Structures are given as C-alpha cells and as structure tokens.
Amino acid sequence: MSLVQAGAQTPAIEVRNLTMMYDERVIMSDLTFSVTRGEIFVLMGGSGSGKSTLLKHLIGLRAPASGTILFDGAPFTRDNDAMHQRVLRRIGVMYQNGALWSGLTLEENVALPLEEFTELPAASIAEVVALKLALVGLHGFEGFYPSEISGGMRKRAALARAIALDPDVLFFDEPSSGLDPISASRLDDLILELTASFGTTIVVVTHDLASIFRIADRALFLDIDTKTMTALGAPAALRDHPPSAEVHRFLTRSSGGSP
C-alpha cells in the first residue's frame, strides 16, 4: 500500500522528539511535527541550522540520535528492512547540485531508477522517460549530456529523475540554489504543479524568501541558537505575527517586511 492509499487522517510524515547529532555535537533536538498529505512543507532557517541534516534524516541517510520518524504511520528505520525499502520506493529526492551522472544522457539518467526498481521493458521505460522529461519542459533534450545544458535545465532534469517512479513524497534540497530568478521561478511553478496535478506531498529545504512565500503551505523554522524548532505555520502568518525576533529577522531580512 502506498502512502497516498493510507488513511486520510494519517500524516504522510510524522516526526516525534527527534534529536540529531554529529558525534557528540547536538545539531537539533526536540523536533516534533507532521507533514500533511498533499502539502508543500518547507524547512527553513539560517546557514548551519541543520536543514539539510534534517532532510537526510527524513530520507533515511542518517539515523536519529533519539526520537522517531514515521512514514504512513509506521517507523522508518533501517532495522525494519521491509518498511525501509517500501518507503524508499515511494519517495523521490532532488539534491542541491542535481547529482546527475555526467557520463549519461538525460534520457539515461531518468531511466536509471526505472531500470533498477521496475521490470518494465525497454520500450515502456523509454515512454516513461519521454513523458517525465516533457513534464519538466525538456522534450527534445533526451540525448543531451548534463554538461551541454544550463544549470536550470539540469535542475529540471534532476526533477524528472526524481519523479520517474511517481513518488508519493518528493524532497528538494535547496532547489533554487545557483539559479537566476527566472529559472528559480520556473522550478517553483513545477513544484506547485506537481502538488496541484498529482497530489504529491513535497518537502523543501530552502532559505530563498521568494520561494518560501510562493510555494509553502507551512514552514518549519530551525533556530541555530536554541538548537530546536521555534516556529511552524504559514510563512505569511509567521512573518506578520512572528513568535521570535529571529523568525522575524529571517522572514523580513531582504525587503523590510515584504517577501
């Protein structure tokens, strides 16, 4: 059963009393929140606050020092291999640098997860790859290598690969990093379209204010000083009624109160 097929009242992701550590150093502690199905949920905070580290915990690349992460109401741990593999099959990840294989064409990059996790014949894989690349505006670029296209196009190609298996939950790590405003806005459009058209649950790590205010249904603020979460809610509400001075500074830092 996929995450979408589970009971509507069960959060797509639930985090309970999570503490993250590197060796003996606490990165964040006492994180408790849930991500509702079909929402765009943003992880925000200053540089070094642990946003990307939290993402790594959510996708299973790091184990919690303490606390629990649940997908579909069940703990997501490497100790439960069947559950771990089932969740990995139902999520997609777009990394900050795209992480495309430089020696493979865009078509070959997007085909990789289909070849590894499905038994589709080559002709069917080619059809899916063409569809995914078309969805992100890259029809006609199937035979190009990552070095032959722009940074914005590489990000969109990475998104095509992330959605190759029709994931229930998509994770983005700083998707607008290194992009010009037009390319960043186009990527935001794609994120909004995925939720609107397919009901995809999306978790985004970003510090980009324009993107936060445009795409986020809710945002979680990680405070580097207190080493815990200090705000959770709609970005505009957090800006207009900030729970702390640090949240106010973060959400108004570039334009004196306007996103």
CORRAUR-V971957 format. One record per helix or strand of 3 or more residues. SS is the DSSP state (alpha for helix, beta for strand). FROM is the first residue (numbers start at 1). TO is the last residue. Records with the same first field share a line. If there is no record, write none. Layout:
SS->FROM-TO / FROM-TO
This chain:
beta->13-22 / 25-35 / 40-45 / 66-71 / 91-94 / 169-173 / 201-205 / 218-223 / 228-233
alpha->51-58 / 81-89 / 106-117 / 122-135 / 146-148 / 151-162 / 181-198 / 209-215 / 235-240 / 245-252
